[in-house]
Amino acid sequence: MSGIKLILPFLKKNFHLVLTGFLALVICDLSQLAIPTILGRGIDLLSREDAVPADLLNPVLSILSLAAVIAGARFAWRILIIGFSRRVEKGLRDRLYQKMVRLSPRWHLENASGDLMAMATNDMDSIRLAIAAGLISVVDTLVMGCAALGFMIAISPTMTLWALLPMPAITLVTHFLGRRLYQLTLEVQDVFGQLSESVREKLSGFRVIRAMGLSALALGETGAAGRRYLLSNLRQAKLAGTFFPFLHFMSNLAVTLVLYFGGRETVFGHVSTGDFVAFINYLAMLTWPLMALGMIVGFIQQGLASLNRLNRVFYAEEEGSGAARQAHLRAPADRRADIELRGLTFQYAGRRQPALADLSFTLAHDQITALVGPMGSGKSTLAALLPALHSAPPGTLRVAGQAVEDWPLDDLRALFGYVPQDGFLFSGTIYENLAFGRPEARPEEILAAADLAGLSRDLASFPDGLETVVGERGITLSGGQRQRLALARALVPDPPYLILDDTLSAVDAGVEAEIMSRLLPVRRGKGGLIISHRLSSLMEVDRILVLENGRLSDQGSPRELMSRETYFKRVLELNQFEEREGGGPWSKTK
């Protein structure tokens, strides 16, 4: 029931609207309850020997007046109560998105995107239906059901007893099937998440699937997930299909008992014909709450299952200090982003060995530093730790004199322009991607950043220039174009500290050298960390750090490292040899 707590803030905020909606619903129900009594009296008037057509005028006008009241009240409660369910749906969607963007990269790695998509679609629909139809059904059951029962008792306690005879069976079956329906709903939503993830994954990797001739295998995997979803839905539908026919049978059984035993009461003159007709109408009104009971069980169980699924996200631990503490953190007044590592050791969950071990050095805010080392030495891990994409152990990483865990995350990350090797592009135009980090940037600033990243010739060759649509994840661009566009996007905000994690690996050595020759002078005097396996492009940086097996094995200026036998000198000479011999794929994968 902890999921209900998610609804309470919305109920408090919209309490007056919901209350007005309930009052309109109660007025609608009470007005409907008055109609059978008026109808019964009209029939009794017609049964009199001295009856004339004019006697029907008052009952007819009364019913017409009540019909108008019912129409107005029904319009009001639909707007207010169903509108409230829509506001809850929107609020939960917004909260879900805000929560997801605050969760750590590790959490997103452990939770499938397809399941999150299912939460934002199917689960939200279930919650909306549970609130709207569930609340309406509860009021109808309490007001119309209890009032109809009261009118029935007033007409004939004996007939009411026969009408209520099937009710205990309905209560027992509802209790049993309700619990089972809740479990099946959870299963259906989980399987839908798996299906969504399978489809998303296959669509994202369709080029690899086609290139390797694995279309049949991919279709088979998605088909298997679809069949699991179908079977889960069938089990849920079979249970609901058992529930509702049972309710219909029991309600019709009640009508049959009333018709037989109540008809005897009317024949013997214990109940008038008008009262008997009114009783049958009230029994029909009592049947609707019984049917609504089935809807309550179905909708509310599905809604609770979906709310509890959302709780898995809402109660997940946020990255950094958490939202509550983040609001009280303050960034230093001096934003010169000297970065200090003090005995930094970092280990991924599930790994036996640390990715980084006992690192202690300072990255100056006005120097460009290169980070080199063999593959798997921890370079990308260190680059991701600086803007807190992973959480460093407390006290081991300081920016501008303050521990990163004491920085507001948004302020901390605003210091960095971070460009990973697989720079992500959004589905949209080149201009929209370039201006993403600074929407107010002028076109000339966008073009200047594109020129620094070596995109000018490419833009000139595109038919629509900056307005060229790049497609999902930049599918219409080459790997090198995607990387250079991601680099230009990071340059537009002109961040205090620029991190390039093998950003130009997909371009050839000549293009990379040309870009670095333009970029380094522009960034001189600002902070930067450059990771590259082409060491010849790093000869103009201020300082080089060498990582091996997660540890700092050497450091110094390019000239200092070239003056002694080090990893840097050996790999640089090998790179230069490969470039003289024409490069080749091995130089790119080194």
C-alpha positions in Angstrom: 0.0 0.0 0.0 3.0 2.3 0.0 2.2 3.2 -3.6 -0.9 5.1 -2.4 1.4 7.6 -0.8 2.4 8.8 -4.3 -1.2 10.0 -4.8 -1.7 11.8 -1.5 0.2 15.0 -2.5 -2.0 15.4 -5.5 -5.1 14.8 -3.5 -4.2 17.4 -1.0 -3.5 20.0 -3.7 -6.7 19.3 -5.6 -8.9 18.4 -2.5 -11.5 21.1 -3.2 -11.9 20.0 -6.8 -12.2 16.4 -5.9 -14.6 17.1 -3.1 -16.8 19.1 -5.5 -16.7 16.2 -8.0 -17.8 13.8 -5.3 -20.6 16.0 -4.3 -21.7 16.2 -8.0 -21.5 12.4 -8.2 -23.6 12.0 -5.0 -26.2 14.4 -6.4 -26.3 12.4 -9.6 -26.7 9.1 -7.7 -29.4 10.4 -5.4 -31.3 11.9 -8.3 -31.3 8.5 -10.0 -32.5 6.8 -6.9 -35.5 9.1 -6.7 -36.7 8.1 -10.2 -37.9 4.5 -9.4 -40.0 5.8 -6.5 -41.7 8.4 -8.8 -42.1 5.7 -11.4 -43.7 3.4 -8.9 -46.2 6.0 -7.7 -47.1 6.7 -11.4 -47.9 3.1 -12.0 -50.0 3.0 -8.8 -51.9 6.0 -10.1 -52.5 4.2 -13.4 -53.8 1.2 -11.4 -56.6 3.2 -9.9 -60.1 3.0 -11.5 -60.5 6.8 -11.6 -57.1 7.4 -13.2 -56.9 10.0 -16.0 -53.9 11.0 -18.3 -53.5 14.3 -16.4 -52.4 12.3 -13.3 -49.2 11.5 -15.2 -48.2 15.1 -15.5 -46.5 15.5 -12.1 -44.5 12.2 -12.4 -43.4 13.1 -15.9 -42.3 16.6 -15.0 -40.5 15.3 -11.9 -38.6 12.7 -13.9 -37.6 15.3 -16.6 -36.4 17.7 -13.9 -34.3 14.9 -12.3 -32.9 14.0 -15.7 -31.7 17.6 -16.2 -30.1 17.5 -12.7 -28.5 14.1 -13.5 -27.1 15.4 -16.8 -25.5 18.5 -15.2 -24.1 16.7 -12.2 -22.7 13.9 -14.4 -20.9 16.5 -16.6 -19.5 18.1 -13.5 -18.1 15.0 -11.9 -16.7 13.7 -15.1 -14.8 17.0 -15.6 -13.6 17.2 -12.0 -12.8 13.5 -11.1 -11.5 12.3 -14.4 -9.7 15.6 -14.8 -8.0 14.9 -11.4 -6.9 11.5 -12.7 -5.3 13.2 -15.7 -3.5 15.7 -13.4 -2.1 12.8 -11.3 -1.0 11.1 -14.5 0.9 14.2 -15.7 2.4 14.8 -12.2 3.7 11.3 -11.9 5.1 11.4 -15.5 7.0 14.6 -14.7 8.2 13.2 -11.4 9.3 9.9 -13.1 11.3 11.8 -15.7 12.9 14.1 -13.1 13.8 11.1 -11.0 15.3 9.2 -13.8 17.6 12.0 -14.9 18.9 12.2 -11.3 19.7 8.5 -10.9 23.2 7.3 -11.3 24.7 5.8 -14.5 25.1 2.5 -12.5 21.3 2.4 -11.8 20.5 2.9 -15.5 22.9 0.1 -16.4 21.2 -2.2 -14.0 17.6 -1.3 -15.2 16.4 -1.8 -18.8 15.2 1.2 -20.8 12.3 -0.9 -22.0 11.0 -1.3 -18.5 11.2 2.4 -17.9 9.2 3.0 -21.1 6.6 0.5 -19.8 6.3 2.5 -16.6 5.8 5.8 -18.6 3.1 4.2 -20.7 1.2 1.2 -19.5 1.7 1.8 -15.8 0.6 5.4 -16.0 -2.6 4.3 -17.9 -3.4 1.8 -15.2 -2.9 4.4 -12.4 -5.2 6.9 -14.2 -7.9 4.3 -14.7 -7.6 3.2 -11.0 -8.0 6.8 -9.8 -10.9 7.8 -12.1 -12.9 4.6 -12.5 -11.9 3.3 -9.0 -12.9 6.4 -7.1 -16.2 6.7 -9.1 -17.0 3.1 -8.4 -16.3 3.4 -4.7 -18.8 6.3 -4.4 -21.3 4.6 -6.5 -21.0 1.4 -4.4 -21.4 3.4 -1.1 -24.0 5.9 -2.1 -26.1 4.1 -4.7 -25.7 0.7 -3.3 -26.5 1.6 0.3 -29.4 3.9 -0.7 -30.9 1.4 -3.1 -30.7 -1.2 -0.3 -32.5 1.2 2.0 -35.3 1.8 -0.4 -35.6 -2.0 -1.0 -35.9 -2.7 2.7 -38.5 0.0 3.0 -40.6 -1.6 0.3 -40.2 -5.2 1.5 -37.7 -6.7 3.9 -38.6 -10.2 2.7 -37.9 -9.5 -1.0 -34.7 -7.7 0.1 -33.6 -10.9 2.0 -34.0 -13.0 -1.2 -32.2 -10.4 -3.3 -29.2 -10.4 -0.9 -28.9 -14.2 -0.7 -26.2 -14.4 -3.4 -24.1 -11.6 -1.9 -21.7 -13.6 0.4 -20.6 -15.7 -2.6 -19.7 -12.5 -4.4 -17.6 -11.2 -1.5 -15.6 -14.5 -1.2 -14.9 -14.8 -4.9 -13.9 -11.1 -5.1 -11.5 -11.5 -2.3 -9.8 -14.5 -3.8 -9.7 -13.3 -7.4 -8.6 -9.8 -6.4 -5.3 -11.0 -4.9 -4.6 -13.2 -8.0 -5.4 -10.4 -10.3 -2.9 -8.1 -8.6 -0.1 -10.8 -9.1 -1.0 -11.2 -12.7 -1.0 -7.5 -13.3 2.6 -7.2 -12.0 3.6 -10.1 -14.2 2.0 -8.5 -17.3 3.7 -5.1 -16.7 7.1 -6.7 -16.1 6.8 -8.8 -19.3 5.7 -5.7 -21.2 8.9 -4.0 -20.0 11.0 -6.9 -21.3 9.2 -6.8 -24.7 9.7 -3.0 -24.9 13.4 -3.4 -24.2 13.8 -6.2 -26.8 12.1 -4.0 -29.5 14.2 -0.9 -28.5 17.4 -2.9 -28.5 16.7 -4.5 -31.9 15.7 -1.2 -33.5 18.9 0.5 -32.1 21.2 -2.2 -33.4 19.4 -3.0 -36.6 22.5 -2.2 -38.8 24.6 -4.7 -36.8 21.8 -7.3 -37.0 21.5 -6.9 -40.8 25.3 -6.8 -41.4 25.7 -10.1 -39.5 22.7 -11.7 -41.2 21.0 -12.3 -37.8 17.6 -10.9 -38.7 15.9 -14.2 -38.1 17.5 -14.6 -34.7 16.5 -11.1 -33.7 12.9 -11.6 -34.9 12.8 -14.9 -33.0 13.9 -13.3 -29.7 11.4 -10.4 -30.0 8.7 -12.9 -31.0 9.4 -15.0 -27.9 9.1 -11.9 -25.8 5.8 -11.1 -27.6 4.5 -14.6 -26.9 5.3 -14.3 -23.2 3.5 -11.0 -23.1 0.5 -12.5 -24.9 0.3 -15.5 -22.6 0.5 -13.2 -19.5 -2.3 -11.1 -20.9 -4.4 -14.2 -21.7 -4.0 -15.4 -18.1 -5.1 -12.0 -16.8 -8.0 -11.9 -19.3 -9.1 -15.4 -18.3 -9.3 -14.4 -14.7 -11.2 -11.2 -15.5 -13.4 -13.3 -17.9 -14.3 -15.6 -15.0 -14.9 -12.7 -12.6 -17.4 -10.7 -14.6 -19.6 -13.5 -15.9 -19.8 -14.7 -12.3 -21.1 -11.3 -11.2 -23.6 -11.3 -14.0 -24.8 -14.8 -13.0 -25.2 -13.8 -9.3 -27.1 -10.6 -10.2 -29.4 -12.4 -12.5 -29.9 -15.0 -9.8 -31.0 -12.3 -7.4 -33.5 -10.9 -10.0 -34.9 -14.5 -10.5 -35.4 -14.9 -6.7 -37.1 -11.5 -6.5 -39.3 -12.2 -9.5 -40.5 -15.4 -8.0 -40.9 -14.6 -4.4 -41.6 -10.9 -4.9 -44.2 -11.7 -7.5 -46.0 -13.9 -4.9 -46.0 -10.9 -2.5 -47.6 -8.7 -5.3 -50.1 -11.4 -6.2 -51.2 -11.7 -2.6 -51.5 -7.9 -2.3 -48.7 -7.5 0.3 -46.8 -5.2 -2.1 -48.4 -2.9 -4.7 -47.6 -3.2 -8.4 -45.8 0.1 -8.4 -43.7 -0.8 -5.4 -42.8 -4.1 -7.1 -41.6 -2.2 -10.2 -39.7 0.3 -8.1 -38.1 -2.7 -6.2 -36.9 -4.2 -9.5 -35.4 -0.9 -10.5 -33.6 -0.5 -7.2 -32.4 -4.1 -7.5 -30.9 -3.1 -10.9 -29.3 -0.1 -9.3 -27.9 -2.4 -6.6 -26.6 -4.7 -9.4 -24.5 -1.8 -10.9 -22.5 -1.3 -7.6 -21.9 -5.1 -7.7 -20.6 -4.8 -11.2 -18.7 -1.7 -10.1 -17.2 -3.9 -7.4 -15.6 -6.0 -10.1 -14.3 -2.9 -11.8 -12.9 -1.6 -8.4 -11.1 -4.9 -7.9 -9.7 -4.9 -11.4 -8.7 -1.2 -11.8 -7.4 -0.7 -8.2 -5.4 -3.9 -8.2 -3.8 -2.9 -11.5 -3.3 0.7 -10.3 -1.6 -0.5 -7.0 0.6 -2.9 -9.0 1.7 0.0 -11.2 2.2 2.4 -8.3 4.5 -0.2 -6.6 6.5 -0.6 -9.8 7.0 3.2 -9.9 8.2 3.0 -6.3 11.2 1.0 -7.5 12.3 4.2 -9.3 11.0 6.8 -6.8 12.7 5.2 -3.9 16.0 4.4 -5.7 19.0 6.2 -4.3 19.9 9.2 -6.3 23.5 9.9 -7.5 25.6 12.4 -5.5 24.1 13.6 -2.2 20.5 13.0 -3.1 17.9 15.7 -4.0 17.2 16.8 -0.4 20.8 17.5 0.4 21.6 18.9 -3.0 19.2 21.7 -2.4 21.3 22.9 0.6 24.8 22.6 -1.1 26.6 25.6 -2.4 29.3 25.9 -5.0 32.5 27.8 -4.1 32.6 31.5 -5.1 36.0 31.0 -6.8 35.3 28.8 -9.8 38.9 28.2 -10.8 38.6 24.5 -11.3 41.9 23.1 -10.0 41.2 19.4 -9.6 42.9 17.5 -6.8 43.1 13.8 -6.4 44.0 12.6 -2.9 44.6 8.8 -2.7 41.8 8.2 -5.2 40.9 4.5 -5.5 37.8 3.4 -7.5 36.4 0.0 -8.0 33.4 -1.0 -10.1 30.7 -3.2 -8.5 31.3 -6.9 -9.2 35.0 -6.4 -10.2 37.8 -8.0 -8.2 40.5 -5.3 -9.0 40.1 -1.5 -8.7 40.0 0.4 -11.9 42.1 3.2 -10.3 44.4 2.8 -7.3 45.9 5.5 -5.0 46.0 8.4 -7.4 47.3 11.7 -6.0 48.0 14.7 -8.3 46.5 18.0 -9.3 45.0 19.0 -12.7 45.5 22.8 -12.9 42.6 25.0 -14.1 44.9 26.8 -16.6 46.7 23.8 -18.1 45.9 21.2 -20.7 46.8 17.7 -19.5 47.0 14.6 -21.6 46.2 11.2 -20.1 47.8 8.2 -21.8 48.2 4.5 -21.1 47.4 1.1 -22.4 43.8 0.0 -22.9 42.1 -0.9 -19.6 44.4 1.3 -17.6 41.6 3.5 -16.2 41.7 6.5 -18.4 38.0 6.7 -19.2 37.1 5.9 -15.6 39.1 8.9 -14.4 37.5 11.1 -17.1 34.0 10.1 -16.0 34.8 10.6 -12.3 35.7 14.3 -12.7 32.1 15.5 -13.6 30.7 12.9 -11.1 29.3 10.5 -13.7 30.6 7.9 -11.2 30.8 8.6 -7.5 34.4 8.9 -6.2 35.0 7.8 -2.6 34.4 10.8 -0.2 37.3 13.1 0.3 39.4 11.7 -2.6 38.4 14.2 -5.3 38.2 18.0 -4.9 37.3 20.6 -7.4 38.1 24.3 -6.7 39.1 23.4 -3.2 35.8 21.6 -2.4 35.0 17.9 -2.3 32.9 16.9 -5.3 30.3 15.3 -2.9 29.7 18.8 -1.5 29.1 20.4 -4.9 25.6 20.8 -6.3 25.7 18.4 -9.2 24.4 20.9 -11.8 27.0 23.5 -10.8 29.8 20.9 -10.8 29.0 19.6 -14.2 28.6 23.1 -15.6 32.3 23.4 -15.2 33.0 20.6 -17.6 32.6 20.0 -21.3 32.8 16.2 -21.5 33.0 14.4 -24.9 33.2 10.6 -24.7 34.4 8.5 -27.6 30.8 7.5 -28.6 29.3 11.1 -28.4 25.5 10.7 -28.4 23.5 12.8 -30.9 19.9 13.6 -30.6 17.3 13.1 -33.4 17.1 16.6 -34.9 19.1 19.0 -36.9 22.8 19.7 -36.7 22.0 23.2 -35.3 19.8 21.8 -32.5 22.5 19.3 -31.5 25.2 22.0 -31.5 23.2 24.5 -29.5 22.0 21.8 -27.0 24.3 23.0 -24.2 23.7 26.7 -24.9 20.4 27.3 -26.7 20.9 31.1 -26.7 24.1 30.8 -28.7 24.3 33.0 -31.8 24.7 31.4 -35.2 28.2 32.8 -35.6 29.3 31.2 -32.3 27.8 27.9 -33.5 29.8 28.1 -36.8 33.0 29.0 -34.9 32.7 25.9 -32.7 32.0 23.8 -35.8 35.1 25.2 -37.5 37.3 24.4 -34.5 36.0 20.8 -34.6 36.8 20.5 -38.3 33.1 20.4 -39.5 33.2 23.4 -41.9 33.8 21.3 -45.0 31.2 18.8 -44.0 28.6 21.5 -43.4 29.3 23.0 -46.8 28.6 19.6 -48.4 25.2 19.0 -46.7 22.3 20.3 -48.7 20.6 22.0 -45.7 23.8 23.0 -43.8 23.1 23.5 -40.1 19.5 22.5 -40.7 20.4 19.0 -41.9 18.5 16.3 -39.9 21.0 13.8 -38.5 18.4 11.1 -37.6 18.2 9.0 -34.4 21.6 8.8 -32.7 23.1 10.6 -35.7 22.5 7.6 -38.0 22.9 9.6 -41.2 26.4 10.8 -40.3 29.7 8.9 -40.4 31.5 8.0 -37.2 34.0 10.8 -37.6 31.3 13.3 -38.3 29.4 12.3 -35.2 32.5 12.6 -33.1 33.4 16.1 -34.5 29.8 17.3 -34.0 29.9 16.1 -30.4 33.2 17.9 -29.9 31.7 21.1 -31.4 28.7 20.8 -29.1 31.0 20.8 -26.1 32.9 23.8 -27.4 29.8 26.1 -27.8 29.3 26.8 -24.1 33.1 27.4 -23.7 33.4 25.4 -20.5 36.1 26.1 -17.9 37.4 22.6 -18.2 37.3 20.4 -21.3 37.5 16.6 -21.2 38.1 14.7 -24.5 38.0 11.0 -24.0 39.4 9.6 -27.3 37.0 11.9 -28.9 38.6 11.8 -32.4 39.3 8.1 -32.6 37.2 7.7 -35.8 39.0 10.3 -37.8 42.4 9.7 -39.5 45.6 11.0 -38.0 45.9 14.0 -40.3 42.4 15.3 -39.5 43.0 14.9 -35.8 46.3 16.7 -36.0 44.7 19.6 -37.9 41.8 19.8 -35.3 44.3 19.7 -32.4 46.5 22.4 -33.9 43.5 24.8 -34.0 41.9 23.7 -30.7 44.9 23.8 -28.4 45.8 27.5 -29.0 42.2 28.5 -28.4 42.0 26.6 -25.2 45.4 27.8 -23.9 45.0 29.1 -20.4 41.9 27.0 -19.7 41.7 23.6 -18.1 41.6 20.5 -20.2 42.1 16.7 -20.1 42.8 14.9 -23.4 42.8 11.1 -23.8 44.1 9.8 -27.1 46.0 6.8 -28.4 47.6 8.9 -31.1 50.4 10.4 -29.0 51.8 12.6 -31.8 48.7 14.9 -31.5 49.6 15.5 -27.8 53.0 17.1 -28.3 51.7 20.7 -27.6 49.9 19.9 -24.3 51.3 21.3 -21.0 51.6 18.0 -19.2 51.2 14.3 -19.7 50.1 11.7 -17.1 50.8 8.0 -17.8 48.4 5.4 -16.3 49.2 1.7 -16.2 47.0 -0.8 -14.4 45.1 2.0 -12.8 48.2 3.6 -11.2 50.2 6.7 -12.1 53.5 5.4 -13.6 54.9 8.6 -15.0 54.3 12.2 -15.6 55.9 15.3 -17.1 55.9 17.5 -20.1 56.1 15.9 -23.6 59.8 16.9 -23.9 60.6 15.4 -20.4 58.9 12.1 -21.3 60.7 11.9 -24.6 64.0 12.4 -22.9 63.8 9.0 -21.1 62.7 5.5 -21.9 59.1 5.5 -20.9 55.8 4.1 -22.1 55.1 7.5 -23.8 58.3 7.4 -25.8 57.9 3.8 -27.0 54.3 4.2 -28.1 55.0 7.6 -29.8 57.8 6.2 -31.8 55.5 3.3 -32.8 52.8 5.7 -33.8 55.2 7.7 -35.9 56.4 4.6 -37.7 52.8 3.6 -38.5 52.0 7.0 -39.8 55.1 7.0 -42.1 54.1 3.5 -43.4 50.6 4.7 -44.2 48.8 4.1 -40.8 46.2 1.3 -41.1 43.6 -0.1 -38.9 46.1 -1.3 -36.3 47.1 2.2 -35.4 43.5 3.1 -34.7 42.9 0.1 -32.4 46.1 0.4 -30.5 
